[in-house]
Each structure stands twice: as C-alpha cells, then as structure tokens.
Amino acid sequence: MRRGCVLLGLSIAVGLTFAAMARQGHPPPGFPCKAFAKSEQGDWIPVRDVRLRGPGGSVEIKAGAAMLDELQEHLDLRCH
C-alpha cells in the first residue's frame, strides 16, 4: 500500500512538472521515449525505471507504474 502511494505521489509530481514546463514553453531536453511503451489500450507504461528531470528537481518512475493523464499527453506529443 505504501509503495502504491509513493508511486502515485511520484506520478503526480511528474505530471505537474510537465504541465508547468508546457506552460513555460520549455520541453524537457533529451526526453527518454525508449523508456516508455504504449499498451494495447493506448496508455503509456514505463518499461524500465527512469529518472526524469524537471524545474522542481528529478523524479524516478518505476517500471510498470501508472502515470497521470498529463504525462500520458506529454508522451503522446513527444514520443510516437
């Protein structure tokens, strides 16, 4: 249960980071698209642990973690 809360918190932080960056017009440099794969349902899923940097610091997303819609939308725009 605690691990799920931590993953949810990290996903929220990453989503907020990307939302803030999008408003500022600064996409994250060198975004690791290969760390994510699109599922049959159309959702992006991390296929390996990945650390993402943003204006508020860095966040680690664990492989298989669920992600917020904001990050899903960012991946749709950046990774094809």
Summary of the structure (lengths in Angstrom):
residues: 80
radius of gyration: 11.8
end to end distance: 33.1
largest distance: 36.1
contacts: 198
relative contact order: 0.25
helix: 45%
strand: 20%
